[in-house]
Amino acid sequence: MNLYIITGTTQGLGKALAAQVGESADNELITLGRSPDAPVRGGAHLGVDLADTKALEEVCDRIELRIRGKRYAKAVLVNNAGVVSPVGPIEKADGAELERNLAVNLVAPMLLMRRFLRATEGVALLRRIINISSGAGRRPIAGWAAYCAAKAGLDMATRTIALDCEARHKPVEVVSLAPGVIDTQMQGVVRSAEVADFPDLERFKELHAQGQLRNADDVARDILRLESEGRLAGEPVADLREVAARGAAAAR
């Protein structure tokens, strides 16, 4: 049996990941997000606001209770939840929105990684952490100060945790993965911005108009296939398209 813990599954990439993981009877699925507790195919959804650190610690306690006494061939944490707002110059940003952006995009993944590594020690033969990052963490985009900073921080946290695990000879694979531009509600939020606040607005509108946004189901399928094949190991910071291309070339 494999354990998957996935955040941000109400829509977009997270929803697609959870649906595909839940298809296999070999997987136990735990999803985290703001909607109330509910059963999901393959497991359970646990309601939590990822910006609330106290609530996040409490839901991690609940996860530990659910997996206590179990053994898994593989345990995988996917930190997928993210928010792009606020969009615009930082002097115009709402302070609470800035705080929430950093909490959801950076603080929550770090807290979850901390608790995941503790909870799965000796419980799973193989442990993997997949942090869904962004190209925005690797190059600045005007109007996205909080989002870029959070994703850059997530990339560096991933590098450091991978180094820590390697130094202590722990068999944990950690990757911060940029999935490319996906057709999700977040992209809709971006396209609704004012050009004065987001100078790249027209480029993002053109990507949508030209059909260059990838379907979330296809991206989820690529991520889970590469994860199952062990192809996400070795590079703490990676781009999904590059990893997939290397895999395709190796298969030829």
VENLIN-V942326 format. One record per run of one state. SS is the DSSP state (h for helix, s for strand, l for the rest). FROM is the first residue (numbers start at 1). LEN is the number of residues. If there is no record, write none. Layout:
# VENLIN-V942326
SS;FROM;LEN + SS;FROM;LEN
This chain:
# VENLIN-V942326
l;1;1 + s;2;6 + l;8;4 + h;12;10 + l;22;5 + s;27;7 + l;34;4 + s;38;3 + l;41;2 + s;43;5 + l;48;5 + h;53;15 + l;68;4 + s;72;8 + l;80;10 + h;90;3 + l;93;2 + h;95;25 + l;120;4 + s;124;9 + l;133;2 + h;135;3 + l;138;7 + h;145;23 + l;168;4 + s;172;7 + l;179;3 + s;182;1 + l;183;2 + h;185;7 + l;192;9 + h;201;9 + l;210;4 + s;214;1 + l;215;1 + h;216;13 + l;229;8 + s;237;3 + h;240;12 + l;252;1
